[in-house]
Structure formats: structure tokens, C-alpha cells
Amino acid sequence: MINSRDWQRDVRDALRKENWSLSGPNRVVKVLPHGSNAVTALGGYITVVSSLLGKTPQQIESALGLPRGYLATGARIYRFTRLPMAHEYEYELTALYPGGLAFNPAHGNPAYPPGHRAIHQWRIKQGIQIPVDPDNYQDLSPGQRFPYVWVA
């Protein structure tokens, strides 16, 4: 809202309900480069699996606005074992807005170009990590498409 006070924004954020799940197309996921060591918890930017379906690592890189070559060796996609709690994350708009801000080449980080306007992104707050399944991640080789069977 225009002229909205900070407290009004805080109330809206507190009442916000994310359409997340631990299975299906709204499953919360984290994308890392292929070959990363298996981990048990992650932070940083997250999205939902429906944003990745049918895409190759290169297409995922572009859609999420990741640095060029970040997924050149492929991608590893992790499932979270619990949903982030409201106090653990911030909504960062869509991938079109790197860091939740309108992209401006003069002021933005050129390593993080705008991504796709329809892919929502959230950022786990600094110092917080959410548990992921260290055994059931999806590895994608370059050119391999993210499989629909992983949604279930």
C-alpha cells in the first residue's frame, strides 16, 4: 500500500500464509550446484518445486536469477523435512527482483540478474538453517530435466 506505515506492513507479514507443503508441487526446496557435499540443514534463498519442473539446470539458473555458470555442472535439489516458521524467513517477491528489490544495473549486483517474474522466492534469515533430507535429494546433470515423479 502507498503510505503504509511500518507497523501495517508488519501486521500483513505476520498474517501472511504461504502455500507451502512437504510434498507435491508446493514442496519447499533449495537449489545448489551438483557435486555439493550432502548436508542436513540449509538456509539462503528457497522456492517451491513447481517452479523447477521440466527445467534443465541451465534453465533453473536463468529462472531463479542465479549467477551465470552456477549450475554449469548440474544441480542438486533438496527437500526440507519441515516447513520454515514465520519468524525464520522473509518473502523476497519473485525471482524478477534479486534480493527482493527492483534490478538496477547501476546499483545491483550484476552477478545476480533478474529471474522469472512468476517464480516466488523466500530467504531464510541469516543464522537460521532448516533441516533437509540428506538422503533424498535430486541430482540433475547438465541438460537433464527436473522430473515430475519427484513431486510426489
Buried (B, 14 or more C-beta within 10 A) or exposed (E): EEEEEEEEEEEEEEEEEBEBEEEEBBBBBBBBBBEBEEBEBBBEBBBBBBBBBEBBBBBBBBBBBBEEEBBEBBBBBBBBBEBBEEEBBEEBBBBBBBBEEEBEEEEBEEEBBBBBEEBBBBBBEEEBEBEBEEEEBBEBEEEBBBEEEBBE
